[in-house]
Amino acid sequence: MDAAGQRVVKRFVAVGAALLLGLTAAQTVPLPAEGGSTVEPKVQVEVNYLLGYIGGSGCEFYRNGTWHDSQAARAHLNEKYLYIRARVGIASAEEFIEKVATGSSFTGNPYQVRCRGGAAMAIRPWLLEELARFREFSKRPASGPGV
């Protein structure tokens, strides 16, 4: 298999794993936050997908002057998400991206992502693009044996 084919397979596996994480977590939602608010199941699935995508990306993430691996970035954003969700709520995946994943709540500095030695870029458009792909994929009817 050539390099392009290997990238397609790796992406398929990463998307499948992130989707599985999102669907598994959806079984436990809506999640109550402090103050009685809940997170809609669809929103929780999309947030879990994005967190899984970050963790499985193999990319590096720049936060407050330091580069972190994808697992550390996922863990940090998950903790930040749980905190913000409990305090003010998260109404959509876009709000997750804006309030949690775009930049530091303390310094105001934007987060960046760098994949496979490429140039660093703002994380916001990277996540919005992946969210659009996920939503498009989610609209497709299931197919294959036994469906």
C-alpha positions, 0 to 999 in steps of 0.5 A: 500500500502506498503512502496515500493509502496508508494515510486514508486507512489511518484516518479511517481508523482514527475517525472510527475510534473517535466515533465509537468513543462518542457513541459509547459516551452518548449512552450516559447523556444527558449529563447534568451539570452543576446548577441543574443544566444538561448537555443534549445527547447530540452535543455530547456525542459531537464533543466526545468525537472532537475530543477523541479526534484530538487524542487520536490525531497524533498532532502536537498542540501549543498551549501557553508557550509549550507543545503537548502531544495529542493525548495531553491535549485531549486530557486538558481539554476534557478537564476544561470542558467538564469545568466550563460545562458545569459552570456555564453550560455548553449548548453546541459543539461550536460552543465547545470549540469557542469556549473550551478548545480555542484558547487559554482561559487564563492568558487569552492566547490561542491554541495551535495545532501542528500535524506531521511536521507541518506548519502550526495553525489555529485550532479553531478552523481545524476543529470546525472542519473536522466537525463538518466532516463528522456531521456529513458522515453522520448523515449518511445511511448505514450500509453493508452486510446485516444493515 
